[in-house]
Structures are given as structure tokens and as C-alpha cells.
Amino acid sequence: MALPPTTSQAIKRGLRGKCPACGEASMLHRYITPLEKCTHCGLAFAPLRADDGPAWATILITGHLSMPFVFWLLEQGIDNTALETLYSILFILLLSTIILPRAKGVFMAIIWMMHVRD
């Protein structure tokens, strides 16, 4: 029988969207919908409810990462405010799309490591 993963191993697995217990099967179906259970080790994902945590983390991280881009964009001398706004919105949407499922995986892994159950 394998040893349980360390906290850092579980968080890294969650960041990759893998089961925090075994690291083999995916935790999420499509984008951010959790699967019922791990297809490899059978860990139930239903009790690992992340609720609003991933959205909060995504907003926090995206806001901090997007502001340098927005300031850099303003320094480029583009004389079209609509174009600057479009580039900023696209960058923020791209960052949010990348970060949200990873944040969900990390939150689910942390909840599993803390043995929090409904």
C-alpha cells in the first residue's frame, strides 16, 4: 500500500487537475465540473466542495497579473481606446480561463488534505 501524499504533492496534483490521493485520474470533467469519483483509486470528489474559493482566488490572481499588462499596453501609444480595452479584456479572459480550473483543483486538494467532509 502506498503512503499518503504530502501536502505539497496533493496541491501539485490538484494544480494539474489530478486526483489528490493517487495523482492518476482527472478530478474535473470538461472545465470545472468535478467527477463523481476517481476512476483509478475510487476517491469520492462530492465531499470536496470548493464553493466560491476558486472564483475568489482567480479574481485575486488575475487582477494582480493583468495590471502590469494593462499599464504596459497604455505605454505603447495606441491611440485607440477601444482597441486597448479589447486587448485588456481578452488578456483578462484568457488568464481567468487558465487559472480557474487549476484553482478549483488546488482548493479540492487542500480540502481533501484537511479531511473536511460534508
For each residue, the residues with C-beta under 8 A, 3 or more apart:
1:
2: 22
3:
4: 21
5: 9 10 13 20 21 23
6: 9 10
7: 10 11 113
8: 11 12
9: 5 6 12 13 23
10: 5 6 7 13 14 20 21 109 110 112 113
11: 7 8 14 15 20 106 109 110 113
12: 8 9 15 16
13: 5 9 10 16 18 19 20 23 105 109
14: 10 11 17 18 20 27 102 105 106 107 108 109 110
15: 11 12 102 105 106 109
16: 12 13 23 102 105
17: 14 26 27 28 101 102 105
18: 13 14 22 23 24 25 26 27 105
19: 13 22 23 24 25 26 27 38 40 41 43
20: 5 10 11 13 14 23 27 43 108 109 112 113
21: 4 5 10 38 41 43 112
22: 2 18 19 25 38 40 41 43
23: 5 9 13 16 18 19 20
24: 18 19 38 40 41
25: 18 19 22 35 38 39 40 41
26: 17 18 19 29 35
27: 14 17 18 19 20 34 35 38 45 105 108
28: 17 31 32 33 34 35 101 104 105
29: 26 33 34 35
30: 33
31: 28 100 101
32: 28 54 100 101 104
33: 28 29 30
34: 27 28 29 45 46 48 104 108
35: 25 26 27 28 29 38 39 45
36: 44 45 46
37: 42 43 44 45 46
38: 19 21 22 24 25 27 35 41 42 43 45
39: 25 35
40: 19 22 24 25
41: 19 21 22 24 25 38
42: 37 38
43: 19 20 21 22 37 38 112
44: 36 37 47
45: 27 34 35 36 37 38 48 108
46: 34 36 37 49 118
47: 44 111 116 117 118
48: 34 45 108 111 112 116
49: 46 111 118
50: 53 54 104 107 108 111
51:
52: 55 56
53: 50 56 57 103 107
54: 32 50 57 58 100 103 104 106 107
55: 52 58 59 100 103
56: 52 53 59 60
57: 53 54 60 61 99 103 106 107
58: 54 55 61 62 96 99 100 103
59: 55 56 62 63
60: 56 57 63 64
61: 57 58 64 65 95 99 103
62: 58 59 65 66 92 95 96 99
63: 59 60 66 67
64: 60 61 67
65: 61 62 68 69 95
66: 62 63 69 70 88 91 92 95
67: 63 64 70 71
68: 65 71 72
69: 65 66 72 73 88 91
70: 66 67 73 74 88 91
71: 67 68 74 75
72: 68 69 75 76
73: 69 70 76 78 84 87 88
74: 70 71 84
75: 71 72
76: 72 73
77:
78: 73 83 84
79:
80: 83 84
81: 84 85
82: 85 86
83: 78 80 86 87
84: 73 74 78 80 81 87 88
85: 81 82 88 89
86: 82 83 89 90
87: 73 83 84 90 91
88: 66 69 70 73 84 85 91 92
89: 85 86 92 93
90: 86 87 93 94
91: 66 69 70 87 88 94 95
92: 62 66 88 89 95 96
93: 89 90 96 97
94: 90 91 97 98
95: 61 62 65 66 91 92 98 99
96: 58 62 92 93 99 100
97: 93 94 100
98: 94 95 102
99: 57 58 61 62 95 96 102 103
100: 31 32 54 55 58 96 97 103 104
101: 17 28 31 32 104 105
102: 14 15 16 17 98 99 105 106
103: 53 54 55 57 58 61 99 100 106 107
104: 28 32 34 50 54 100 101 107 108
105: 13 14 15 16 17 18 27 28 101 102 108 109
106: 11 14 15 54 57 102 103 109 110
107: 14 50 53 54 57 103 104 110 111
108: 14 20 27 34 45 48 50 104 105 111 112
109: 10 11 13 14 15 20 105 106 112 113
110: 10 11 14 106 107 113 114
111: 47 48 49 50 107 108 114 116
112: 10 20 21 43 48 108 109 115 116
113: 7 10 11 20 109 110
114: 110 111
115: 112
116: 47 48 111 112
117: 47
118: 46 47 49
